[in-house]
């Protein structure tokens, strides 16, 4: 059965697309493309239609990962039904996901770093400019998530 994952951050131009494309890369390398489907979205409308932020795009490219064609979209209530897991980057994202979805009766909403040995929030490069720290958080979170899914 297909496992559907939605990564979510504020604008869908830094952290959540990084997570989307890192996870897609891990899934491809594990030969699980028929089992795991991945997307990302924003909680806000600020960046809708914009491409991935250039420094985030460059950080992915450094690791041989392309995010070509990705543009920001806003999460909708319907996404709650479409996805098995909705993964936020920080507590603010989680609050906004709950606001959009109304509630989380199926316990689908999680923080990415909860899939690691160091729970907390994914470093936000929009404010820090440190895309390397975000890369490390996202990679570790996605690796932990893939292990947890255990397909």
OpenMM code with the backbone's topology and positions (N, CA, C; nanometers):
from openmm import Vec3, app, unit

residues = "UNK UNK UNK UNK UNK UNK UNK UNK UNK UNK UNK UNK UNK UNK UNK UNK UNK UNK UNK UNK UNK UNK UNK UNK UNK UNK UNK UNK UNK UNK UNK UNK UNK UNK UNK UNK UNK UNK UNK UNK UNK UNK UNK UNK UNK UNK UNK UNK UNK UNK UNK UNK UNK UNK UNK UNK UNK UNK UNK UNK UNK UNK UNK UNK UNK UNK UNK UNK UNK UNK UNK UNK UNK UNK UNK UNK UNK UNK UNK UNK UNK UNK UNK UNK UNK UNK UNK UNK UNK UNK UNK UNK UNK UNK UNK UNK UNK UNK UNK UNK UNK UNK UNK UNK UNK UNK UNK UNK UNK UNK UNK UNK UNK UNK UNK UNK UNK UNK UNK UNK UNK UNK UNK UNK UNK UNK UNK UNK UNK UNK UNK UNK UNK UNK UNK UNK UNK UNK UNK UNK UNK UNK UNK UNK UNK UNK UNK UNK UNK UNK UNK".split()
positions = [
    Vec3(0.0843, -0.1199, 0.0000),
    Vec3(0.0000, 0.0000, 0.0000),
    Vec3(0.0881, 0.1254, 0.0000),
    Vec3(0.0482, 0.2239, -0.0766),
    Vec3(0.1230, 0.3492, -0.0898),
    Vec3(0.1141, 0.4329, 0.0374),
    Vec3(0.2294, 0.4767, 0.0882),
    Vec3(0.2362, 0.5671, 0.2041),
    Vec3(0.2555, 0.7080, 0.1487),
    Vec3(0.1675, 0.8005, 0.1863),
    Vec3(0.1714, 0.9364, 0.1322),
    Vec3(0.2131, 1.0349, 0.2416),
    Vec3(0.3213, 1.1099, 0.2130),
    Vec3(0.3799, 1.2018, 0.3115),
    Vec3(0.3771, 1.3442, 0.2580),
    Vec3(0.3313, 1.4378, 0.3426),
    Vec3(0.3332, 1.5801, 0.3085),
    Vec3(0.4217, 1.6528, 0.4089),
    Vec3(0.5266, 1.7196, 0.3583),
    Vec3(0.6127, 1.8022, 0.4426),
    Vec3(0.5605, 1.9450, 0.4373),
    Vec3(0.5581, 2.0113, 0.5531),
    Vec3(0.4988, 2.1444, 0.5603),
    Vec3(0.5883, 2.2407, 0.6377),
    Vec3(0.6048, 2.3615, 0.5816),
    Vec3(0.6684, 2.4713, 0.6546),
    Vec3(0.5897, 2.5985, 0.6251),
    Vec3(0.6399, 2.7122, 0.6668),
    Vec3(0.5646, 2.8374, 0.6527),
    Vec3(0.5417, 2.8764, 0.5067),
    Vec3(0.6506, 2.8823, 0.4279),
    Vec3(0.6384, 2.9350, 0.2926),
    Vec3(0.6509, 2.8346, 0.1801),
    Vec3(0.7001, 2.7130, 0.2101),
    Vec3(0.7205, 2.6082, 0.1100),
    Vec3(0.8260, 2.6481, 0.0060),
    Vec3(0.9277, 2.7243, 0.0514),
    Vec3(1.0376, 2.7579, -0.0396),
    Vec3(1.1746, 2.7196, 0.0178),
    Vec3(1.1819, 2.6806, 0.1456),
    Vec3(1.3106, 2.6399, 0.2056),
    Vec3(1.3020, 2.4998, 0.2651),
    Vec3(1.2537, 2.4917, 0.3886),
    Vec3(1.2618, 2.3657, 0.4625),
    Vec3(1.1751, 2.2538, 0.4075),
    Vec3(1.0474, 2.2798, 0.3807),
    Vec3(0.9627, 2.1686, 0.3347),
    Vec3(1.0005, 2.1190, 0.1953),
    Vec3(1.0370, 2.2064, 0.0992),
    Vec3(1.0828, 2.1479, -0.0277),
    Vec3(1.2163, 2.0751, -0.0130),
    Vec3(1.3044, 2.1235, 0.0765),
    Vec3(1.4281, 2.0490, 0.1009),
    Vec3(1.3932, 1.9091, 0.1506),
    Vec3(1.2999, 1.9014, 0.2455),
    Vec3(1.2584, 1.7710, 0.2986),
    Vec3(1.1930, 1.6860, 0.1899),
    Vec3(1.1087, 1.7488, 0.1079),
    Vec3(1.0419, 1.6749, -0.0002),
    Vec3(1.1440, 1.6091, -0.0923),
    Vec3(1.2425, 1.6861, -0.1368),
    Vec3(1.3355, 1.6325, -0.2369),
    Vec3(1.4436, 1.5437, -0.1762),
    Vec3(1.4806, 1.5671, -0.0512),
    Vec3(1.5712, 1.4752, 0.0184),
    Vec3(1.5004, 1.3404, 0.0359),
    Vec3(1.3746, 1.3455, 0.0795),
    Vec3(1.2997, 1.2212, 0.0999),
    Vec3(1.2801, 1.1474, -0.0322),
    Vec3(1.2468, 1.2205, -0.1385),
    Vec3(1.2311, 1.1558, -0.2700),
    Vec3(1.3610, 1.0869, -0.3119),
    Vec3(1.4739, 1.1517, -0.2838),
    Vec3(1.6041, 1.0945, -0.3177),
    Vec3(1.6289, 0.9665, -0.2366),
    Vec3(1.6014, 0.9709, -0.1060),
    Vec3(1.6187, 0.8527, -0.0207),
    Vec3(1.5264, 0.7393, -0.0648),
    Vec3(1.4021, 0.7735, -0.0980),
    Vec3(1.3035, 0.6745, -0.1417),
    Vec3(1.3494, 0.6093, -0.2724),
    Vec3(1.3991, 0.6923, -0.3659),
    Vec3(1.4475, 0.6402, -0.4943),
    Vec3(1.5657, 0.5457, -0.4724),
    Vec3(1.6602, 0.5892, -0.3891),
    Vec3(1.7794, 0.5068, -0.3633),
    Vec3(1.7441, 0.3755, -0.2935),
    Vec3(1.6348, 0.3759, -0.2183),
    Vec3(1.5918, 0.2539, -0.1488),
    Vec3(1.5010, 0.1676, -0.2366),
    Vec3(1.4709, 0.2165, -0.3575),
    Vec3(1.3846, 0.1411, -0.4481),
    Vec3(1.2401, 0.1354, -0.4030),
    Vec3(1.1947, 0.2407, -0.3323),
    Vec3(1.0595, 0.2396, -0.2744),
    Vec3(0.9637, 0.3376, -0.3420),
    Vec3(0.9953, 0.3772, -0.4656),
    Vec3(0.9111, 0.4761, -0.5345),
    Vec3(0.7676, 0.4292, -0.5559),
    Vec3(0.7449, 0.2990, -0.5602),
    Vec3(0.6082, 0.2471, -0.5762),
    Vec3(0.5343, 0.2419, -0.4423),
    Vec3(0.6084, 0.2641, -0.3327),
    Vec3(0.5490, 0.2493, -0.1993),
    Vec3(0.5328, 0.3803, -0.1231),
    Vec3(0.6121, 0.4818, -0.1595),
    Vec3(0.6100, 0.6074, -0.0843),
    Vec3(0.5966, 0.7253, -0.1804),
    Vec3(0.4951, 0.8089, -0.1552),
    Vec3(0.4698, 0.9290, -0.2353),
    Vec3(0.4953, 1.0509, -0.1466),
    Vec3(0.5639, 1.1524, -0.2012),
    Vec3(0.6055, 1.2671, -0.1201),
    Vec3(0.5709, 1.3990, -0.1899),
    Vec3(0.5196, 1.4945, -0.1116),
    Vec3(0.4939, 1.6316, -0.1575),
    Vec3(0.5309, 1.7266, -0.0445),
    Vec3(0.5239, 1.8577, -0.0737),
    Vec3(0.5396, 1.9571, 0.0321),
    Vec3(0.4455, 2.0737, 0.0064),
    Vec3(0.4181, 2.1495, 0.1133),
    Vec3(0.3249, 2.2618, 0.1042),
    Vec3(0.3564, 2.3641, 0.2132),
    Vec3(0.2894, 2.4785, 0.2023),
    Vec3(0.3068, 2.5891, 0.2974),
    Vec3(0.1837, 2.6024, 0.3857),
    Vec3(0.2018, 2.6645, 0.5017),
    Vec3(0.0844, 2.7003, 0.5810),
    Vec3(0.0365, 2.8410, 0.5431),
    Vec3(0.1241, 2.9215, 0.4841),
    Vec3(0.0884, 3.0602, 0.4497),
    Vec3(0.0653, 3.0737, 0.2986),
    Vec3(0.0201, 3.1913, 0.2588),
    Vec3(-0.0017, 3.2200, 0.1164),
    Vec3(0.1111, 3.3052, 0.0593),
    Vec3(0.2074, 3.3444, 0.1426),
    Vec3(0.3083, 3.4435, 0.1040),
    Vec3(0.3905, 3.4086, -0.0191),
    Vec3(0.4239, 3.2819, -0.0378),
    Vec3(0.5168, 3.2437, -0.1444),
    Vec3(0.4516, 3.1604, -0.2550),
    Vec3(0.3194, 3.1482, -0.2542),
    Vec3(0.2504, 3.0623, -0.3507),
    Vec3(0.2952, 3.0929, -0.4939),
    Vec3(0.3324, 2.9868, -0.5654),
    Vec3(0.3749, 3.0015, -0.7043),
    Vec3(0.5231, 3.0297, -0.7211),
    Vec3(0.5919, 3.0636, -0.6098),
    Vec3(0.7355, 3.0918, -0.6188),
    Vec3(0.8161, 2.9634, -0.6196),
    Vec3(0.9321, 2.9694, -0.6849),
    Vec3(1.0225, 2.8543, -0.6877),
    Vec3(1.0928, 2.8402, -0.5528),
    Vec3(1.1617, 2.7295, -0.5364),
    Vec3(1.2420, 2.7056, -0.4165),
    Vec3(1.3460, 2.8176, -0.4056),
    Vec3(1.3646, 2.8669, -0.2831),
    Vec3(1.4577, 2.9753, -0.2537),
    Vec3(1.5976, 2.9369, -0.3044),
    Vec3(1.6646, 3.0254, -0.3806),
    Vec3(1.7928, 2.9881, -0.4434),
    Vec3(1.8973, 2.9233, -0.3513),
    Vec3(1.9203, 2.9733, -0.2288),
    Vec3(2.0197, 2.9040, -0.1433),
    Vec3(1.9767, 2.7612, -0.1058),
    Vec3(1.8469, 2.7383, -0.0922),
    Vec3(1.7974, 2.6025, -0.0630),
    Vec3(1.8191, 2.5132, -0.1852),
    Vec3(1.7918, 2.5686, -0.3019),
    Vec3(1.8127, 2.4972, -0.4286),
    Vec3(1.9601, 2.4596, -0.4447),
    Vec3(2.0483, 2.5544, -0.4113),
    Vec3(2.1933, 2.5298, -0.4222),
    Vec3(2.2386, 2.4214, -0.3252),
    Vec3(2.1849, 2.4247, -0.2033),
    Vec3(2.2228, 2.3242, -0.1028),
    Vec3(2.1815, 2.1848, -0.1503),
    Vec3(2.0634, 2.1713, -0.2058),
    Vec3(2.0205, 2.0421, -0.2601),
    Vec3(2.1124, 2.0004, -0.3750),
    Vec3(2.1431, 2.0943, -0.4649),
    Vec3(2.2274, 2.0653, -0.5817),
    Vec3(2.3666, 2.0191, -0.5406),
    Vec3(2.4188, 2.0747, -0.4300),
    Vec3(2.5500, 2.0308, -0.3779),
    Vec3(2.5515, 1.8809, -0.3512),
    Vec3(2.4332, 1.8262, -0.3200),
    Vec3(2.4208, 1.6846, -0.2869),
    Vec3(2.3583, 1.6054, -0.4022),
    Vec3(2.3582, 1.6673, -0.5220),
    Vec3(2.3099, 1.5972, -0.6405),
    Vec3(2.1595, 1.5820, -0.6484),
    Vec3(2.0866, 1.6699, -0.5775),
    Vec3(1.9406, 1.6594, -0.5739),
    Vec3(1.8795, 1.7805, -0.6444),
    Vec3(1.7926, 1.7539, -0.7405),
    Vec3(1.7244, 1.8611, -0.8136),
    Vec3(1.5831, 1.8816, -0.7589),
    Vec3(1.5400, 2.0062, -0.7565),
    Vec3(1.4012, 2.0376, -0.7188),
    Vec3(1.3347, 2.1129, -0.8334),
    Vec3(1.3827, 2.0893, -0.9518),
    Vec3(1.3341, 2.1566, -1.0730),
    Vec3(1.1823, 2.1463, -1.0849),
    Vec3(1.1202, 2.2590, -1.1142),
    Vec3(0.9762, 2.2606, -1.1371),
    Vec3(0.8917, 2.2788, -1.0128),
    Vec3(0.9517, 2.2708, -0.8943),
    Vec3(0.8754, 2.2855, -0.7702),
    Vec3(0.8377, 2.4317, -0.7489),
    Vec3(0.7103, 2.4565, -0.7253),
    Vec3(0.6654, 2.5897, -0.6838),
    Vec3(0.5809, 2.5747, -0.5584),
    Vec3(0.5826, 2.6784, -0.4771),
    Vec3(0.5128, 2.6742, -0.3485),
    Vec3(0.3613, 2.6664, -0.3679),
    Vec3(0.2997, 2.5865, -0.2807),
    Vec3(0.1537, 2.5803, -0.2760),
    Vec3(0.1105, 2.5799, -0.1298),
    Vec3(-0.0118, 2.6218, -0.1065),
    Vec3(-0.0619, 2.6213, 0.0310),
    Vec3(-0.1338, 2.4903, 0.0606),
    Vec3(-0.1109, 2.4420, 0.1817),
    Vec3(-0.1810, 2.3236, 0.2295),
    Vec3(-0.3299, 2.3551, 0.2415),
    Vec3(-0.4131, 2.2531, 0.2177),
    Vec3(-0.5573, 2.2700, 0.2329),
    Vec3(-0.6114, 2.1639, 0.3285),
    Vec3(-0.7327, 2.1818, 0.3703),
    Vec3(-0.8001, 2.0853, 0.4576),
    Vec3(-0.8033, 1.9474, 0.3904),
    Vec3(-0.8193, 1.9464, 0.2582),
    Vec3(-0.8273, 1.8219, 0.1808),
    Vec3(-0.6987, 1.7396, 0.1918),
    Vec3(-0.5850, 1.8084, 0.2120),
    Vec3(-0.4577, 1.7365, 0.2253),
    Vec3(-0.4596, 1.6410, 0.3446),
    Vec3(-0.5371, 1.6742, 0.4471),
    Vec3(-0.5427, 1.5860, 0.5639),
    Vec3(-0.5928, 1.4475, 0.5222),
    Vec3(-0.6886, 1.4448, 0.4318),
    Vec3(-0.7431, 1.3171, 0.3851),
    Vec3(-0.6539, 1.2499, 0.2822),
    Vec3(-0.5802, 1.3292, 0.2051),
    Vec3(-0.4959, 1.2764, 0.0967),
    Vec3(-0.3661, 1.2132, 0.1454),
    Vec3(-0.3169, 1.2559, 0.2635),
    Vec3(-0.1859, 1.2111, 0.3110),
    Vec3(-0.1976, 1.1285, 0.4387),
    Vec3(-0.1067, 1.0315, 0.4523),
    Vec3(-0.1031, 0.9465, 0.5717),
    Vec3(-0.0257, 1.0122, 0.6848),
    Vec3(0.0672, 1.1005, 0.6466),
    Vec3(0.1543, 1.1655, 0.7441),
    Vec3(0.1756, 1.3098, 0.6999),
    Vec3(0.1584, 1.4026, 0.7921),
    Vec3(0.1809, 1.5444, 0.7641),
    Vec3(0.2896, 1.5905, 0.8603),
    Vec3(0.4038, 1.6277, 0.8032),
    Vec3(0.5238, 1.6503, 0.8826),
    Vec3(0.5639, 1.7967, 0.8796),
    Vec3(0.5519, 1.8632, 0.9952),
    Vec3(0.5899, 2.0034, 1.0078),
    Vec3(0.7352, 2.0176, 1.0503),
    Vec3(0.7888, 2.1375, 1.0270),
    Vec3(0.9284, 2.1647, 1.0587),
    Vec3(0.9468, 2.2247, 1.1982),
    Vec3(0.8443, 2.2956, 1.2481),
    Vec3(0.8548, 2.3559, 1.3817),
    Vec3(0.7157, 2.3646, 1.4453),
    Vec3(0.7129, 2.4061, 1.5720),
    Vec3(0.5874, 2.4102, 1.6481),
    Vec3(0.4863, 2.5064, 1.5863),
    Vec3(0.5345, 2.6156, 1.5290),
    Vec3(0.4456, 2.7128, 1.4649),
    Vec3(0.3769, 2.6472, 1.3447),
    Vec3(0.4529, 2.5704, 1.2658),
    Vec3(0.3933, 2.4976, 1.1527),
    Vec3(0.2842, 2.4034, 1.2022),
    Vec3(0.3120, 2.3326, 1.3111),
    Vec3(0.2157, 2.2357, 1.3646),
    Vec3(0.0869, 2.3068, 1.4065),
    Vec3(0.0996, 2.4209, 1.4748),
    Vec3(-0.0197, 2.4987, 1.5128),
    Vec3(-0.1000, 2.5385, 1.3887),
    Vec3(-0.0298, 2.5845, 1.2853),
    Vec3(-0.0988, 2.6274, 1.1633),
    Vec3(-0.1595, 2.5102, 1.0864),
    Vec3(-0.0935, 2.3947, 1.0880),
    Vec3(-0.1505, 2.2745, 1.0258),
    Vec3(-0.2814, 2.2394, 1.0960),
    Vec3(-0.2805, 2.2428, 1.2295),
    Vec3(-0.4034, 2.2139, 1.3055),
    Vec3(-0.5121, 2.3160, 1.2733),
    Vec3(-0.4719, 2.4429, 1.2560),
    Vec3(-0.5696, 2.5474, 1.2222),
    Vec3(-0.6325, 2.5175, 1.0854),
    Vec3(-0.5509, 2.4786, 0.9890),
    Vec3(-0.5996, 2.4491, 0.8537),
    Vec3(-0.6887, 2.3241, 0.8536),
    Vec3(-0.6462, 2.2210, 0.9267),
    Vec3(-0.7173, 2.0927, 0.9244),
    Vec3(-0.8315, 2.0845, 1.0244),
    Vec3(-0.8328, 2.1731, 1.1214),
    Vec3(-0.9369, 2.1688, 1.2237),
    Vec3(-0.8938, 2.0877, 1.3441),
    Vec3(-0.8407, 1.9685, 1.3213),
    Vec3(-0.7904, 1.8843, 1.4301),
    Vec3(-0.7072, 1.7727, 1.3675),
    Vec3(-0.6658, 1.6787, 1.4500),
    Vec3(-0.5834, 1.5685, 1.4005),
    Vec3(-0.6358, 1.4362, 1.4574),
    Vec3(-0.7597, 1.3979, 1.4195),
    Vec3(-0.8210, 1.2782, 1.4788),
    Vec3(-0.7456, 1.1489, 1.4492),
    Vec3(-0.6702, 1.1448, 1.3382),
    Vec3(-0.6001, 1.0219, 1.3008),
    Vec3(-0.4525, 1.0237, 1.3397),
    Vec3(-0.4119, 1.1248, 1.4177),
    Vec3(-0.2745, 1.1362, 1.4665),
    Vec3(-0.1729, 1.1301, 1.3518),
    Vec3(-0.1968, 1.2139, 1.2504),
    Vec3(-0.1111, 1.2163, 1.1314),
    Vec3(-0.0044, 1.3242, 1.1375),
    Vec3(-0.0217, 1.4224, 1.2251),
    Vec3(0.0646, 1.5404, 1.2250),
    Vec3(0.1823, 1.5211, 1.3198),
    Vec3(0.3047, 1.5366, 1.2665),
    Vec3(0.4268, 1.5163, 1.3441),
    Vec3(0.5303, 1.6226, 1.3118),
    Vec3(0.6281, 1.6359, 1.4011),
    Vec3(0.7456, 1.7193, 1.3739),
    Vec3(0.8528, 1.6313, 1.3104),
    Vec3(0.9220, 1.6823, 1.2099),
    Vec3(1.0248, 1.6028, 1.1418),
    Vec3(1.1322, 1.5546, 1.2390),
    Vec3(1.1767, 1.6421, 1.3292),
    Vec3(1.2862, 1.6046, 1.4187),
    Vec3(1.2454, 1.5004, 1.5224),
    Vec3(1.1157, 1.4731, 1.5352),
    Vec3(1.0715, 1.3660, 1.6250),
    Vec3(1.1127, 1.2284, 1.5733),
    Vec3(1.1560, 1.2221, 1.4480),
    Vec3(1.2021, 1.0957, 1.3902),
    Vec3(1.3534, 1.0797, 1.4075),
    Vec3(1.4134, 1.1670, 1.4912),
    Vec3(1.5579, 1.1613, 1.5166),
    Vec3(1.5829, 1.1409, 1.6659),
    Vec3(1.7110, 1.1313, 1.7012),
    Vec3(1.7492, 1.1198, 1.8419),
    Vec3(1.7554, 1.2565, 1.9092),
    Vec3(1.7275, 1.3627, 1.8329),
    Vec3(1.7298, 1.4969, 1.8915),
    Vec3(1.6048, 1.5753, 1.8526),
    Vec3(1.4919, 1.5383, 1.9171),
    Vec3(1.3657, 1.6047, 1.8869),
    Vec3(1.3768, 1.7571, 1.9035),
    Vec3(1.2961, 1.8276, 1.8286),
    Vec3(1.2974, 1.9732, 1.8329),
    Vec3(1.2516, 2.0258, 1.6989),
    Vec3(1.3096, 2.1370, 1.6581),
    Vec3(1.2664, 2.2019, 1.5352),
    Vec3(1.3780, 2.2006, 1.4316),
    Vec3(1.3394, 2.1975, 1.3051),
    Vec3(1.4357, 2.2079, 1.1955),
    Vec3(1.4824, 2.3528, 1.1899),
    Vec3(1.6134, 2.3722, 1.1883),
    Vec3(1.6699, 2.5073, 1.1809),
    Vec3(1.6086, 2.5832, 1.0626),
    Vec3(1.5645, 2.7070, 1.0870),
    Vec3(1.4996, 2.7857, 0.9820),
    Vec3(1.6012, 2.8773, 0.9145),
    Vec3(1.6443, 2.8417, 0.7922),
    Vec3(1.7491, 2.9187, 0.7249),
    Vec3(1.7026, 3.0553, 0.6779),
    Vec3(1.5712, 3.0757, 0.6744),
    Vec3(1.5190, 3.2065, 0.6331),
    Vec3(1.5716, 3.3135, 0.7274),
    Vec3(1.5847, 3.2764, 0.8555),
    Vec3(1.6311, 3.3717, 0.9572),
    Vec3(1.7792, 3.3595, 0.9867),
    Vec3(1.8323, 3.2362, 0.9781),
    Vec3(1.9728, 3.2151, 1.0165),
    Vec3(2.0676, 3.2259, 0.8982),
    Vec3(2.0182, 3.1986, 0.7785),
    Vec3(2.1049, 3.1945, 0.6608),
    Vec3(2.1926, 3.0691, 0.6573),
    Vec3(2.1749, 2.9810, 0.7562),
    Vec3(2.2587, 2.8616, 0.7687),
    Vec3(2.1901, 2.7412, 0.7043),
    Vec3(2.2069, 2.7287, 0.5740),
    Vec3(2.1422, 2.6201, 0.5019),
    Vec3(2.2082, 2.4852, 0.5287),
    Vec3(2.3326, 2.4866, 0.5765),
    Vec3(2.4014, 2.3619, 0.6109),
    Vec3(2.3357, 2.2975, 0.7336),
    Vec3(2.3035, 2.3776, 0.8355),
    Vec3(2.2353, 2.3251, 0.9553),
    Vec3(2.0985, 2.2695, 0.9167),
    Vec3(2.0288, 2.3399, 0.8297),
    Vec3(1.8974, 2.2926, 0.7836),
    Vec3(1.9132, 2.1619, 0.7068),
    Vec3(2.0129, 2.1547, 0.6198),
    Vec3(2.0406, 2.0317, 0.5450),
    Vec3(2.0588, 1.9144, 0.6403),
    Vec3(2.1423, 1.9343, 0.7433),
    Vec3(2.1696, 1.8250, 0.8387),
    Vec3(2.0412, 1.7814, 0.9096),
    Vec3(1.9625, 1.8780, 0.9553),
    Vec3(1.8356, 1.8461, 1.0233),
    Vec3(1.7423, 1.7693, 0.9304),
    Vec3(1.7261, 1.8207, 0.8084),
    Vec3(1.6337, 1.7600, 0.7127),
    Vec3(1.6791, 1.6184, 0.6760),
    Vec3(1.8079, 1.6015, 0.6484),
    Vec3(1.8592, 1.4696, 0.6117),
    Vec3(1.8376, 1.3697, 0.7257),
    Vec3(1.8749, 1.4097, 0.8453),
    Vec3(1.8594, 1.3207, 0.9611),
    Vec3(1.7124, 1.2883, 0.9856),
    Vec3(1.6270, 1.3891, 0.9742),
    Vec3(1.4834, 1.3681, 0.9936),
    Vec3(1.4242, 1.2744, 0.8903),
    Vec3(1.4624, 1.2940, 0.7640),
    Vec3(1.4096, 1.2093, 0.6565),
    Vec3(1.4618, 1.0662, 0.6681),
    Vec3(1.5887, 1.0507, 0.7054),
    Vec3(1.6430, 0.9156, 0.7251),
    Vec3(1.5683, 0.8449, 0.8376),
    Vec3(1.5435, 0.9170, 0.9474),
    Vec3(1.4699, 0.8591, 1.0596),
    Vec3(1.3262, 0.8251, 1.0225),
    Vec3(1.2640, 0.9122, 0.9458),
    Vec3(1.1265, 0.8896, 0.9010),
    Vec3(1.1201, 0.7658, 0.8118),
    Vec3(1.2134, 0.7523, 0.7188),
    Vec3(1.2154, 0.6366, 0.6304),
    Vec3(1.2303, 0.5075, 0.7107),
    Vec3(1.3176, 0.5115, 0.8118),
    Vec3(1.3354, 0.3932, 0.8994),
    Vec3(1.2046, 0.3615, 0.9735),
    Vec3(1.1387, 0.4666, 1.0216),
    Vec3(1.0152, 0.4485, 1.0982),
    Vec3(0.9038, 0.3881, 1.0140),
    Vec3(0.8968, 0.4314, 0.8878),
    Vec3(0.7923, 0.3785, 0.7976),
    Vec3(0.8127, 0.2293, 0.7794),
    Vec3(0.9394, 0.1898, 0.7654),
    Vec3(0.9752, 0.0480, 0.7619),
    Vec3(0.9045, -0.0347, 0.6565),
    Vec3(0.8955, 0.0168, 0.5358),
    Vec3(0.8305, -0.0592, 0.4279),
    Vec3(0.9284, -0.1648, 0.3777),
] * unit.nanometer
topology = app.Topology()
chain = topology.addChain("A")
for resn in residues:
    res = topology.addResidue(resn, chain)
    for name in ("N", "CA", "C"):
        topology.addAtom(name, app.Element.getBySymbol(name[0]), res)
